[in-house]
Amino acid sequence: MRKRQVVLRREEPTRSVRTVKYGECQKNHAASVGGYAVDGCREFMASGEEGTGAALACAACGCHRSFHKREVETEVVCECSSPPPSNNGTS
């Protein structure tokens, strides 16, 4: 019977950081009359504190947060334990 050798590779721990930002308002205010008009609100600003119902309403235009363009930025962060290679001036 042959022995099997199992090699386990340990991956460096990584995590991703997601940042969500809400941009310009895209609500069509003239939809009820068959037209197209947006109010020009450039960025979502919460009307109240986080965790309240007012936090979902924009202070600038009064629309719900879901009408604003959602922009998600994902950044991968490597928590490497090994130090970066150093160059001691030797070639």
C-alpha positions as CSV (number, residue, x, y, z in Angstrom):
1,M,0.0,0.0,0.0
2,R,1.4,3.4,-1.0
3,K,1.3,6.4,1.2
4,R,-0.2,9.6,-0.1
5,Q,1.3,12.9,0.6
6,V,-1.2,15.7,1.0
7,V,0.0,19.3,0.5
8,L,-2.1,22.1,2.0
9,R,-1.6,25.5,0.7
10,R,-2.3,28.3,3.1
11,E,-3.8,31.3,1.4
12,E,-3.2,34.8,2.7
13,P,-6.3,36.2,4.4
14,T,-8.0,38.7,2.3
15,R,-11.1,40.8,2.8
16,S,-13.1,43.1,0.6
17,V,-14.4,46.4,1.7
18,R,-17.5,47.6,0.0
19,T,-18.5,51.3,0.0
20,V,-21.9,52.2,-1.2
21,K,-22.6,55.8,-2.3
22,Y,-25.8,57.2,-3.8
23,G,-25.4,59.7,-6.6
24,E,-27.8,61.8,-8.7
25,C,-31.5,61.4,-8.5
26,Q,-33.1,59.6,-11.4
27,K,-36.8,59.9,-10.5
28,N,-38.9,61.0,-13.5
29,H,-41.1,63.7,-12.1
30,A,-43.1,64.0,-15.3
31,A,-44.0,60.3,-15.8
32,S,-47.6,60.9,-14.9
33,V,-48.1,63.3,-17.9
34,G,-46.0,61.2,-20.3
35,G,-42.9,63.3,-20.2
36,Y,-39.4,63.0,-18.8
37,A,-38.0,65.4,-16.2
38,V,-35.5,65.0,-13.4
39,D,-35.0,67.5,-10.6
40,G,-31.2,67.8,-10.9
41,C,-30.4,66.6,-7.4
42,R,-26.7,65.6,-7.7
43,E,-26.2,63.5,-4.5
44,F,-28.3,61.8,-1.9
45,M,-28.3,63.4,1.5
46,A,-30.1,61.6,4.3
47,S,-32.9,63.7,6.1
48,G,-32.4,61.9,9.4
49,E,-30.2,59.7,11.6
50,E,-29.1,56.3,10.5
51,G,-31.6,53.6,11.5
52,T,-34.7,55.9,11.2
53,G,-37.2,56.2,8.4
54,A,-36.0,59.7,7.6
55,A,-32.5,58.3,6.7
56,L,-34.1,56.9,3.5
57,A,-35.4,60.2,2.3
58,C,-33.2,62.7,0.5
59,A,-33.0,66.1,2.2
60,A,-32.4,67.9,-1.1
61,C,-35.2,66.5,-3.3
62,G,-37.4,64.6,-0.9
63,C,-37.2,61.3,-3.0
64,H,-36.6,57.9,-1.5
65,R,-33.0,56.7,-1.6
66,S,-33.9,54.0,-4.2
67,F,-34.4,56.7,-6.8
68,H,-30.8,57.7,-6.6
69,K,-28.0,56.1,-8.7
70,R,-26.3,53.5,-6.5
71,E,-22.5,53.3,-6.9
72,V,-20.7,50.4,-5.3
73,E,-16.9,50.5,-4.9
74,T,-15.2,47.3,-3.8
75,E,-11.6,47.2,-2.5
76,V,-9.7,44.0,-1.9
77,V,-7.4,44.3,1.1
78,C,-4.7,41.7,1.7
79,E,-3.6,41.2,5.3
80,C,-0.2,39.7,4.4
81,S,1.9,38.5,7.3
82,S,5.2,38.4,5.4
83,P,7.2,41.6,5.2
84,P,7.9,43.1,1.7
85,P,11.2,42.1,0.1
86,S,14.0,44.4,1.0
87,N,16.7,45.5,-1.4
88,N,20.0,45.8,0.4
89,G,21.8,47.4,-2.5
90,T,23.4,44.1,-3.6
91,S,23.0,42.9,-7.1
